[in-house]
Amino acid sequence: MGTNFRTIAPILKKGLALSTLGVVLTALSVGIFVHFLLGFSMPVGLLLGAIISSTDAAAVFSILRGRGVHLRGDLAHVLELESGSNDPMAYFLTISLTAIAREGSFHAGELLLLCVKGFVIGALMGYATGKGSIWLINRIHLPNKGLYFVLLLALALFSYSATETIGGNGFLSIYICAVLLGSSDFVHKRILIQFYDGIAWLMQIILFLTLGLLVFPSRVLAVAGPGLLISAFLIFVARPIGVFGTLLFFKTDRRSKLFLSSGRPAGAVPIVFATYPLIAGLPESNLIFNLVFFIAVSSVLVQGTTLPAVARWLNLTVPDSK
């Protein structure tokens, strides 16, 4: 809801390319590396790559704003769009590869059909629920202002769950729904966005506390060796492959590509996705979860602490306008 469509419209194609093709290239390169490093089967290796292929928009902008870093040109908008919209593709790859690793076989045609179906239905439902939410909020007259918070929460849950029920990509639906809401005027908009910004932080805290109950430090430290190798490969090889490979089709200078490669740490979403193999009962699920947890934490620590310095080193910052 903090994303305004008018600000991302000029770089829409670039951002969406990074959040789809870029995610696929990242997952593919990590999967091949893990296959040879750990001896995983190719589907399991690709599954690990898919899980850690998405990036965390909240982590990126929290770091940049906390350090007072303002990016030059449209870089901030590209990061905002790409980091916010790459979860649908990572989710699809994770779900599909979990099923493939469990069943041991797949049909490429069926997989492609599921991908197209999920994204088409997700996009249509996101647009429909977004426009419908705006119409309803502006026309319903609730007796208490506090009920608008409940209404918006119910609409958000409906956008995701209804889309999933009919075979669409719920992550894409709720993202489009929220962008439409953030780009439109509706009753009590400012206070609703502020409230749900706080709710988002609360959910992240609860999420990490809950995931922490699944983590045993001794098991995480036991995978530190391969975890460091995979994390280094992700940061220095896989992310650049995803960015440079995707942006071959766009006019983007090398410094911006380097920053986009280094400015996309993993976050909470990969750790959540790592629970899917656990639920599916894959033999490698515990190892995958511990590796993903280690990689996500190390990615945020390394890329998070160096992100402002990299932006300044590449001369991609501008002075604060205040």
C-alpha positions, 0 to 999 in steps of 0.5 A: 500500500506504500507503493504508488503505481504512478512512480513505478509505471515508468520502470514497470517492465524492468521491475517485473522482468527482474521479479520473474526472469531474474528470480528464475535465473537466480534459482537455476544458478543456485540449484546447479551449484548446490547440486554439485556442492552437496550432491542433492538431486537436481530438483532438490537443488533447484528447490533450495535455489527457488526458496532463497531467490526472493528478496526482502523489500522491507530490509532494503528500505529500512537499511537505506532510510536508517542510514539516510541514503537516497538513491539516484534516478529510478533505482529506488523505484526499481528496488521497490517494485522488484523486491515487492513483486518477486514473491509470486514467482518464488512461491510458484517455483517453491511449490512446484519444485517441492511437488517434483522432488516428492513425486520424482517426475513432472510434465513440462507442459502441465507446469507451464500451464499451471504457471500461466494459469496462476499468474493470469488468475492472480493478476485478474483477481488482484485487479478485481479485488483492488477496484472492488475494495476501493469502491466498497470502502468509499461507499459503505458507511460504518458507524465506527471508524475502527471498523474500517480497519476490520473491513480492510483486513477482511478484504485483504484476506479475501483477495488472497484466499479467494484467488488461491481457492480458484487456482490463482497466485494469491501472492500476486493478487494481494500485491496488485490489490494493495498497489491499487489501494495505495494508488487511489483515494479512499476513506481514512486512507492515511490512518489506515496505511499508518495502522497497517504499516505498524501491523506489518512490523508486528507480523514480522516480529511474530514471524521471526519469533515463531520461526525461531522456535523451529531453529536449533542453533547447534543444527544451524552452526553445523551447516555453517561451512556449506551455508557460507559457500552457498551464501557467497555464491548467491551474493557474488554470482547468482544475484549478478547472473539474475540481474545482468541476464535480465537487464540485457533487454534494457538500457541500464548502466553497469553501476546500477546493475552492480548495485541491483545485484548487491542490494537485494538481501534475502529476508523472512520469506525464504525462511517461510518457504523453507517450511514447505519441504518440511510440511511435504516430508522431503528427506532433505527438508531439515537440512534445507531449512537450516541452510536457508535460515543460515543463508538468509541471516548471513545475507542480511548481515553482509549485504545489509551492512555494506549496502549504503557503502556500496551505493556511495562507492558506485556514486549512486546517491544524491544529497537529502533534499531537506 
